[in-house]
Amino acid sequence: MKVWRKARRFLAYTPRQKRMLAEAWLLLAWARFLKLLPFASAIRLLGASREETPHAPDPAEAAAIRQTGAALLIMSRHTWWTSNCLVLAMAGMAMLSRRGIESTMYLGTARDPRTGGMIAHAWLRSGPWVVTGAKEIERYTVVAVFGRSRACGGVQRSVSHGS
């Protein structure tokens, strides 16, 4: 019964929404594969290290950014692999880049309040909006920043990260 309900829900989407959900699922798989590689190998695909894209809002891009985040969140629940924060951020960066939208991925660390050990988190920002990983980002210290400009991986129109 659960499968039938999911199928009916999927069929209710418009063709455009279905394509976006399929794209999200495929890019989540791609990002999961990248996560299996040594980080030094995958880092070249993330964008310019230590570069941050502008925070200025572009109202023309707001809907696409919101739809991208929603599609990733929906499809991350339907993968048989773990689609954690890093996988979501990498897939989101790729989806936005395909639409010519700039984004910045942040990697942060913090102390786990329960165990005292180190924990890590990744999130993606485009303009002033956090696309993925918005939960509790204020408690993490940013340790790496990767910006991807409109020039698909380049650093045009980006500003240096100040930390």
KAZI-V528264 format. One record per backbone hydrogen bond with DSSP energy under -1.0 kcal/mol. NH is the residue of the N-H (numbers start at 1). CO is the residue of the C=O. E is the energy in kcal/mol with one decimal. If there is no record, write none. Layout:
nh = <NH,NH>
co = <CO,CO>
e = <E,E>
//
This chain:
nh = <5,6,7,8,9,10,11,12,13,18,19,20,21,22,23,24,25,26,27,28,29,30,31,32,33,34,35,41,42,43,45,46,48,50,51,52,61,65,66,67,68,69,70,71,72,73,74,75,76,78,88,89,90,91,92,93,94,95,96,97,98,100,101,103,104,105,106,107,108,109,110,112,116,119,121,123,124,125,126,129,131,132,137,139,140,141,143,144,146,147,148,149,158,159,161>
co = <1,2,3,4,5,6,7,8,10,14,15,16,17,18,19,20,21,22,23,24,25,26,27,28,29,30,31,38,38,39,42,43,147,145,48,159,58,61,62,63,64,65,66,67,68,69,70,71,72,75,84,85,86,87,88,89,90,91,92,93,94,97,96,148,125,146,123,144,121,141,119,117,112,110,108,106,132,104,129,126,124,124,134,136,137,109,107,107,105,48,103,154,155,52,50>
e = <-2.0,-2.1,-2.6,-2.6,-2.2,-2.4,-2.5,-1.1,-1.4,-2.5,-2.2,-2.0,-2.5,-2.4,-2.6,-2.4,-2.3,-2.5,-2.6,-2.1,-1.9,-2.3,-2.6,-2.2,-2.1,-2.3,-2.0,-1.4,-1.8,-2.1,-1.6,-1.3,-2.9,-2.7,-1.3,-2.3,-2.3,-2.4,-2.4,-2.8,-2.1,-2.2,-2.2,-2.6,-2.3,-2.2,-2.6,-2.6,-2.1,-1.5,-2.5,-2.4,-2.4,-2.4,-2.6,-2.3,-1.9,-2.5,-2.6,-2.3,-2.1,-1.7,-2.7,-2.1,-3.0,-3.0,-3.0,-2.6,-3.0,-2.1,-2.1,-3.6,-2.8,-2.9,-2.3,-2.0,-1.8,-2.9,-2.8,-1.9,-2.7,-1.1,-1.3,-1.4,-1.5,-3.1,-3.2,-1.6,-2.5,-2.4,-3.1,-1.7,-1.5,-2.8,-1.2>
//
